[in-house]
Amino acid sequence: MNRFDVSRRLVVEAIGTALLLATVIGSGIMGETLSSGNDGIALLGNTIATGAILVVLILIFGPVSGGHFNPAVTLSFLIQRKIPVTLALFYVLAQISGGLLGMIAAHTMFDLPLFQVSINERNGLGQWFSETIATFGLLATIIGCIRFRPEAVAYAVGLYITAGYWFTASTSFANPAVTIARAFTDTFSGINPSNAPVFIVAQLAGAIIATLLFGWLFRSPPHQEEK
């Protein structure tokens, strides 16, 4: 049983998601600023920072709240009956609020307008399918590690998202709270708000498919008496 009360868990989910978005957006701004127009270098900087912060956040906050920082992860835990409905809803609200605060923090650090509307188009079947695959793989990573190597969750998630930045056409958002916050930054990591709803649907679909598939695949076989 979790020894931390609900208020602490919600604050941790908000802070963790805020730090994640501050890193995603801030490293994107820094990468674009220092790369002299080379998008590959900017993306590399963005990738390394994001993968690294995920490891840190899950290590320090995971014992308190589970380290979701992602409504798709919370949905998976809800489907698995590892979190009650009401708490799951509060987690999602904390994650979205935290993501927006992290976006504001990144803009503040780089002296940008606090709220922007992104014009960065991320649209089309390839992008949507990428988000389904990205979130499917993320949940496979989490479910598999919890089942077999729980001590490795933080490292596996950080490594998976690092890879996801490069093998998916969408650069692996894989997180509805991240998607919402990135709609309000007109910087390297932004997404046009009109593109965000389909991204979120694709992410939730990937999470549901992974939860059902790997919940079945990794389930312990029923005990069979020796004959």
C-alpha positions as a LaTeX table, in Angstrom:
\begin{tabular}{lrrr}
\hline
Residue & $x$ (\AA) & $y$ (\AA) & $z$ (\AA) \\
\hline
Met1 & 0.00 & 0.00 & 0.00 \\
Asn2 & 1.29 & 3.47 & $-0.88$ \\
Arg3 & 2.30 & 5.27 & 2.34 \\
Phe4 & 1.99 & 8.71 & 0.73 \\
Asp5 & $-1.36$ & 10.48 & 0.90 \\
Val6 & $-3.28$ & 11.61 & $-2.17$ \\
Ser7 & $-2.31$ & 15.27 & $-1.92$ \\
Arg8 & 1.39 & 14.41 & $-2.00$ \\
Arg9 & 0.92 & 12.08 & $-4.94$ \\
Leu10 & $-0.94$ & 14.74 & $-6.92$ \\
Val11 & 1.67 & 17.41 & $-6.19$ \\
Val12 & 4.42 & 15.01 & $-7.28$ \\
Glu13 & 2.57 & 14.24 & $-10.54$ \\
Ala14 & 2.20 & 17.97 & $-11.22$ \\
Ile15 & 5.83 & 18.80 & $-10.37$ \\
Gly16 & 7.18 & 15.85 & $-12.32$ \\
Thr17 & 5.17 & 16.70 & $-15.43$ \\
Ala18 & 6.15 & 20.37 & $-15.09$ \\
Leu19 & 9.85 & 19.47 & $-14.97$ \\
Leu20 & 9.39 & 17.13 & $-17.92$ \\
Leu21 & 7.82 & 19.88 & $-20.06$ \\
Ala22 & 10.33 & 22.48 & $-18.94$ \\
Thr23 & 13.02 & 20.09 & $-20.17$ \\
Val24 & 11.30 & 19.15 & $-23.44$ \\
Ile25 & 10.55 & 22.74 & $-24.41$ \\
Gly26 & 13.63 & 24.35 & $-22.87$ \\
Ser27 & 16.06 & 21.92 & $-24.46$ \\
Gly28 & 14.29 & 22.41 & $-27.78$ \\
Ile29 & 14.76 & 26.16 & $-27.53$ \\
Met30 & 18.39 & 25.79 & $-26.48$ \\
Gly31 & 19.09 & 23.23 & $-29.20$ \\
Glu32 & 17.57 & 25.40 & $-31.90$ \\
Thr33 & 19.46 & 28.45 & $-30.63$ \\
Leu34 & 22.86 & 26.75 & $-30.60$ \\
Ser35 & 22.55 & 24.55 & $-33.69$ \\
Ser36 & 22.80 & 27.33 & $-36.30$ \\
Gly37 & 19.81 & 26.01 & $-38.20$ \\
Asn38 & 20.83 & 22.33 & $-38.11$ \\
Asp39 & 17.60 & 20.59 & $-37.08$ \\
Gly40 & 19.39 & 17.27 & $-36.57$ \\
Ile41 & 21.67 & 18.76 & $-33.92$ \\
Ala42 & 18.74 & 20.55 & $-32.30$ \\
Leu43 & 16.77 & 17.30 & $-32.16$ \\
Leu44 & 19.74 & 15.45 & $-30.70$ \\
Gly45 & 20.01 & 17.96 & $-27.86$ \\
Asn46 & 16.26 & 17.76 & $-27.30$ \\
Thr47 & 16.43 & 13.95 & $-27.27$ \\
Ile48 & 19.27 & 13.58 & $-24.78$ \\
Ala49 & 17.77 & 16.03 & $-22.31$ \\
Thr50 & 14.32 & 14.44 & $-22.45$ \\
Gly51 & 15.55 & 10.88 & $-22.02$ \\
Ala52 & 17.81 & 11.91 & $-19.15$ \\
Ile53 & 15.15 & 13.85 & $-17.24$ \\
Leu54 & 12.70 & 10.95 & $-17.49$ \\
Val55 & 15.18 & 8.66 & $-15.72$ \\
Val56 & 15.70 & 11.22 & $-12.97$ \\
Leu57 & 12.00 & 12.01 & $-12.49$ \\
Ile58 & 10.94 & 8.37 & $-12.28$ \\
Leu59 & 13.73 & 7.55 & $-9.85$ \\
Ile60 & 12.92 & 10.36 & $-7.43$ \\
Phe61 & 9.14 & 10.59 & $-7.77$ \\
Gly62 & 8.19 & 7.03 & $-8.71$ \\
Pro63 & 8.14 & 5.81 & $-5.10$ \\
Val64 & 5.62 & 8.54 & $-4.22$ \\
Ser65 & 3.09 & 8.56 & $-7.07$ \\
Gly66 & 4.21 & 5.79 & $-9.39$ \\
Gly67 & 5.87 & 8.36 & $-11.66$ \\
His68 & 3.19 & 8.45 & $-14.36$ \\
Phe69 & 3.54 & 12.06 & $-15.63$ \\
Asn70 & 1.39 & 10.93 & $-18.53$ \\
Pro71 & $-2.40$ & 10.45 & $-18.87$ \\
Ala72 & $-1.80$ & 7.48 & $-21.20$ \\
Val73 & 0.14 & 5.72 & $-18.44$ \\
Thr74 & $-2.57$ & 6.56 & $-15.91$ \\
Leu75 & $-5.20$ & 5.17 & $-18.30$ \\
Ser76 & $-3.22$ & 1.94 & $-18.54$ \\
Phe77 & $-3.02$ & 1.63 & $-14.76$ \\
Leu78 & $-6.76$ & 2.29 & $-14.59$ \\
Ile79 & $-7.47$ & $-0.49$ & $-17.08$ \\
Gln80 & $-5.24$ & $-2.79$ & $-15.02$ \\
Arg81 & $-7.19$ & $-1.79$ & $-11.89$ \\
Lys82 & $-4.06$ & $-0.50$ & $-10.21$ \\
Ile83 & $-5.56$ & 2.95 & $-9.61$ \\
Pro84 & $-9.17$ & 3.93 & $-8.79$ \\
Val85 & $-11.19$ & 6.03 & $-11.22$ \\
Thr86 & $-11.37$ & 9.16 & $-9.08$ \\
Leu87 & $-7.66$ & 9.18 & $-8.34$ \\
Ala88 & $-6.90$ & 8.57 & $-12.03$ \\
Leu89 & $-8.95$ & 11.64 & $-12.98$ \\
Phe90 & $-7.09$ & 13.75 & $-10.42$ \\
Tyr91 & $-3.77$ & 12.42 & $-11.73$ \\
Val92 & $-4.68$ & 13.51 & $-15.26$ \\
Leu93 & $-5.70$ & 16.99 & $-14.09$ \\
Ala94 & $-2.43$ & 17.31 & $-12.15$ \\
Gln95 & $-0.43$ & 16.15 & $-15.18$ \\
Ile96 & $-2.09$ & 18.58 & $-17.59$ \\
Ser97 & $-1.77$ & 21.47 & $-15.12$ \\
Gly98 & 1.85 & 20.59 & $-14.43$ \\
Gly99 & 2.62 & 20.38 & $-18.14$ \\
Leu100 & 1.26 & 23.88 & $-18.72$ \\
Leu101 & 3.28 & 25.20 & $-15.78$ \\
Gly102 & 6.39 & 23.59 & $-17.21$ \\
Met103 & 5.72 & 25.25 & $-20.56$ \\
Ile104 & 5.40 & 28.63 & $-18.83$ \\
Ala105 & 8.61 & 27.97 & $-16.90$ \\
Ala106 & 10.53 & 27.22 & $-20.11$ \\
His107 & 9.25 & 30.39 & $-21.77$ \\
Thr108 & 10.15 & 32.42 & $-18.69$ \\
Met109 & 13.71 & 31.06 & $-18.64$ \\
Phe110 & 14.22 & 32.06 & $-22.27$ \\
Asp111 & 12.44 & 35.42 & $-22.04$ \\
Leu112 & 9.62 & 34.40 & $-24.38$ \\
Pro113 & 5.90 & 35.26 & $-24.19$ \\
Leu114 & 4.36 & 32.99 & $-21.58$ \\
Phe115 & 1.60 & 31.65 & $-23.83$ \\
Gln116 & 2.00 & 31.12 & $-27.55$ \\
Val117 & 0.11 & 29.24 & $-30.24$ \\
Ser118 & 2.29 & 26.86 & $-32.22$ \\
Ile119 & 2.24 & 26.95 & $-36.02$ \\
Asn120 & 4.40 & 23.81 & $-36.25$ \\
Glu121 & 2.37 & 21.40 & $-38.40$ \\
Arg122 & 2.51 & 17.74 & $-37.34$ \\
Asn123 & $-0.23$ & 16.19 & $-39.41$ \\
Gly124 & $-0.98$ & 13.16 & $-41.56$ \\
Leu125 & $-1.35$ & 9.40 & $-41.29$ \\
Gly126 & 2.37 & 8.82 & $-40.72$ \\
Gln127 & 2.40 & 11.19 & $-37.75$ \\
Trp128 & $-0.75$ & 9.69 & $-36.24$ \\
Phe129 & 0.44 & 6.13 & $-36.67$ \\
Ser130 & 3.78 & 7.12 & $-35.18$ \\
Glu131 & 2.04 & 8.31 & $-32.02$ \\
Thr132 & 0.12 & 5.05 & $-31.74$ \\
Ile133 & 3.36 & 3.08 & $-32.10$ \\
Ala134 & 5.27 & 5.39 & $-29.77$ \\
Thr135 & 2.72 & 5.07 & $-26.97$ \\
Phe136 & 2.24 & 1.35 & $-27.58$ \\
Gly137 & 5.98 & 0.82 & $-27.14$ \\
Leu138 & 6.15 & 3.04 & $-24.08$ \\
Leu139 & 3.43 & 1.07 & $-22.32$ \\
Ala140 & 5.00 & $-2.22$ & $-23.40$ \\
Thr141 & 8.22 & $-1.01$ & $-21.78$ \\
Ile142 & 6.52 & $-0.03$ & $-18.54$ \\
Ile143 & 4.31 & $-3.13$ & $-18.24$ \\
Gly144 & 7.16 & $-5.49$ & $-19.12$ \\
Cys145 & 9.59 & $-3.91$ & $-16.69$ \\
Ile146 & 7.06 & $-3.84$ & $-13.85$ \\
Arg147 & 6.39 & $-7.53$ & $-14.47$ \\
Phe148 & 9.99 & $-8.72$ & $-14.82$ \\
Arg149 & 12.48 & $-5.95$ & $-13.91$ \\
Pro150 & 10.78 & $-3.27$ & $-11.77$ \\
Glu151 & 14.11 & $-1.77$ & $-10.75$ \\
Ala152 & 14.81 & $-0.95$ & $-14.41$ \\
Val153 & 11.64 & 1.03 & $-15.21$ \\
Ala154 & 13.25 & 4.48 & $-15.03$ \\
Tyr155 & 16.18 & 3.56 & $-17.27$ \\
Ala156 & 14.05 & 1.63 & $-19.75$ \\
Val157 & 11.55 & 4.48 & $-20.14$ \\
Gly158 & 14.33 & 7.04 & $-20.63$ \\
Leu159 & 16.00 & 4.84 & $-23.23$ \\
Tyr160 & 12.76 & 4.07 & $-25.03$ \\
Ile161 & 11.80 & 7.74 & $-25.40$ \\
Thr162 & 15.36 & 8.53 & $-26.50$ \\
Ala163 & 14.98 & 5.94 & $-29.26$ \\
Gly164 & 11.44 & 7.06 & $-30.01$ \\
Tyr165 & 12.57 & 10.58 & $-30.87$ \\
Trp166 & 14.47 & 9.09 & $-33.80$ \\
Phe167 & 12.52 & 6.08 & $-35.06$ \\
Thr168 & 9.08 & 7.72 & $-35.19$ \\
Ala169 & 8.01 & 10.38 & $-37.69$ \\
Ser170 & 6.35 & 12.35 & $-34.90$ \\
Thr171 & 9.42 & 12.34 & $-32.58$ \\
Ser172 & 7.45 & 10.32 & $-30.04$ \\
Phe173 & 5.27 & 12.65 & $-27.97$ \\
Ala174 & 3.53 & 9.54 & $-26.51$ \\
Asn175 & 1.86 & 11.69 & $-23.82$ \\
Pro176 & $-1.40$ & 13.69 & $-23.97$ \\
Ala177 & $-0.24$ & 16.15 & $-21.27$ \\
Val178 & 2.94 & 16.81 & $-23.23$ \\
Thr179 & 0.92 & 17.25 & $-26.42$ \\
Ile180 & $-1.40$ & 19.81 & $-24.81$ \\
Ala181 & 1.45 & 21.85 & $-23.37$ \\
Arg182 & 3.44 & 21.76 & $-26.61$ \\
Ala183 & 0.45 & 23.25 & $-28.45$ \\
Phe184 & 1.12 & 26.47 & $-26.54$ \\
Thr185 & 4.77 & 26.92 & $-27.46$ \\
Asp186 & 5.70 & 28.27 & $-30.88$ \\
Thr187 & 9.22 & 26.90 & $-30.58$ \\
Phe188 & 11.16 & 23.88 & $-31.85$ \\
Ser189 & 9.05 & 21.36 & $-29.93$ \\
Gly190 & 5.62 & 22.88 & $-30.63$ \\
Ile191 & 2.59 & 21.36 & $-32.31$ \\
Asn192 & $-0.24$ & 23.24 & $-33.98$ \\
Pro193 & $-3.27$ & 23.01 & $-31.64$ \\
Ser194 & $-5.42$ & 21.79 & $-34.53$ \\
Asn195 & $-3.14$ & 18.75 & $-34.85$ \\
Ala196 & $-3.16$ & 17.91 & $-31.13$ \\
Pro197 & $-6.56$ & 16.14 & $-30.78$ \\
Val198 & $-5.72$ & 13.37 & $-33.28$ \\
Phe199 & $-2.31$ & 12.94 & $-31.62$ \\
Ile200 & $-4.06$ & 12.43 & $-28.29$ \\
Val201 & $-6.54$ & 9.92 & $-29.71$ \\
Ala202 & $-3.66$ & 7.99 & $-31.29$ \\
Gln203 & $-1.74$ & 8.01 & $-28.01$ \\
Leu204 & $-4.70$ & 6.72 & $-26.01$ \\
Ala205 & $-5.34$ & 4.02 & $-28.62$ \\
Gly206 & $-1.72$ & 2.89 & $-28.41$ \\
Ala207 & $-1.93$ & 2.77 & $-24.61$ \\
Ile208 & $-5.14$ & 0.71 & $-24.63$ \\
Ile209 & $-3.85$ & $-1.79$ & $-27.20$ \\
Ala210 & $-0.55$ & $-2.25$ & $-25.33$ \\
Thr211 & $-2.29$ & $-2.66$ & $-21.97$ \\
Leu212 & $-4.64$ & $-5.34$ & $-23.26$ \\
Leu213 & $-2.00$ & $-7.19$ & $-25.28$ \\
Phe214 & 0.82 & $-7.20$ & $-22.77$ \\
Gly215 & $-1.53$ & $-7.68$ & $-19.84$ \\
Trp216 & $-2.45$ & $-10.96$ & $-21.50$ \\
Leu217 & 1.03 & $-11.81$ & $-22.79$ \\
Phe218 & 2.83 & $-11.28$ & $-19.47$ \\
Arg219 & 0.13 & $-12.75$ & $-17.24$ \\
Ser220 & 1.37 & $-15.58$ & $-15.07$ \\
Pro221 & 0.09 & $-18.95$ & $-16.28$ \\
Pro222 & $-2.39$ & $-20.68$ & $-13.96$ \\
His223 & $-0.86$ & $-23.03$ & $-11.45$ \\
Gln224 & $-0.81$ & $-26.59$ & $-12.62$ \\
Glu225 & $-0.42$ & $-29.38$ & $-10.21$ \\
Glu226 & 2.38 & $-31.79$ & $-10.94$ \\
Lys227 & 1.20 & $-35.15$ & $-12.12$ \\
\hline
\end{tabular}
